[in-house]
Amino acid sequence: MDRTIRNHCRIGWVLLALFLCCAALTEAAPRRSAGQHILMQSFGWNSQARGVPSRWYKLVGDRARDIADLGVTMIWLPPVSRSVSPQGYLPGDYYDVGTEQSPTFYGDRDQLVACLRSLDQAGLLAIADIVVNHRCASHQDANGVWNIYNFASGKARWDGRMICSGEYGGSGQRDSGDNFGPAPDLDHSNSSVQSDIIEWLKWLKSLGFDGWRYDFSRGYAPEYTAIYDKATAPAFSVGEIWTDMAFSGSSLNPNQDAHRQVLCNWLDRAGDKAAAFDFTTKGILQVAVMGEYWRLRDSSGKAAGLIGWWPARAVTFLDNHDTGSQQNHWPFPAEKVMQGYAYILTHPGTPCVFWEHVYDWKLREPIKKLIDARRRCGIVADSKLEIVKAEQGLYAAFVGGNLAMKLGPADWNPGDGFELLASGDQYAVWGKKAAAGR
């Protein structure tokens, strides 16, 4: 009799576990394939929740369902490690992500883990901002140079041997990329640097992160990005390669092939996982929306940015914490932002929307209409693009066979068989009626 009761109890527990598992699977939002992703940058330069620092993780976690409902599939969080600059881009101890008594600018470890859990439950992939080009030291050496890394975590304990030669008393190999002056550049050829970074990235995955956004990727050779991606298998990986565009005086040159070639060269060497932010498209688009739409088509009839050459590996965007936000280094024209979104959310590439545009500028609903149109018409990163107009005052294109769009004040429509899905100041998006229900 006792054995029978025990067996029934075991069966009951198994059935309960299966029920809970199925319920969890049913509740979670569906994951998208790589080509269907839409990224959101979840922070600006000085992001604070209601003006109070150290609560940003909670705010992002609380909005996880709303972000997923917007149509976003991946969310890029700010750097988690404690930093000399509060925004996170001068890290010290990689493993110091804040405590309740001493939080970072964005929160503490418990808040971070809770945020990551909420994002996962909403079906969102969490992308960590990885700052490994440079690192701030904890102590000075015998010559008074800050190049000793001996933090409380006891991990990644380095010295001048891990720093590029000629920088901060470093005795490592020469820098494999561009120099970053405010902090010591790391020698990524050093096996200890590589193994410690890989160990840290795996630790971030154990917290709940799914992929990486590499900061200042031009500061070290792209082969190291390939090494880190291969060792950690991120669900998504994207590098920041921000270089100067070509100008004639104050006028942007029509041909920016050299600029997008830099991005392609980086991608060729960064492994088969990494994407790159499409700075070429940003630079051209923010000039084109002022009326010069002819800039959006290159001499071979393709899109003029990276998406014209390698759309599957291009992450398109309008602004980020550097270009816009409080820093405002290279902002997209504010009155043309929705035109910009009408372009990147209907075109090939993986689009990235900016938290400040969605929530602070209160553009959530018009952005959602564009994302809904993209989803309905089945647009993915490598969808076919046919540009039919690119002239002064008008840009028009068919994308993926099911979507049509236009920018500019001039009249244009795709003809019979299409219905209007979204529109605003000098932009319109249509979908094929046969595409309804996709």
Salt bridges, closest charged atoms under 4 A:
GLU27 OE2 - ARG65 NH2 3.34
ASP62 OD2 - LYS58 NZ 2.84
ASP66 OD2 - ARG364 NE 2.97
ASP69 OD2 - ARG364 NH2 2.98
ASP96 OD2 - ARG82 NE 2.61
ASP120 OD1 - ARG31 NH2 2.61
ASP129 OD1 - ARG213 NH1 2.89
ASP159 OD2 - ARG161 NH2 2.85
ASP178 OD2 - ARG218 NH1 2.53
GLU199 OE2 - LYS155 NZ 3.32
ASP215 OD1 - ARG213 NH1 3.06
GLU223 OE2 - ARG269 NE 2.74
GLU240 OE2 - ARG213 NH2 3.42
ASP257 OD1 - ARG260 NH2 2.93
GLU292 OE1 - ARG295 NE 2.68
ASP298 OD2 - ARG260 NH2 2.76
ASP319 OD1 - LYS282 NZ 2.96
ASP322 OD2 - HIS321 NE2 3.31
GLU365 OE2 - ARG364 NH1 2.82
ASP372 OD1 - LYS368 NZ 3.36
GLU419 OE2 - ARG376 NH2 2.35
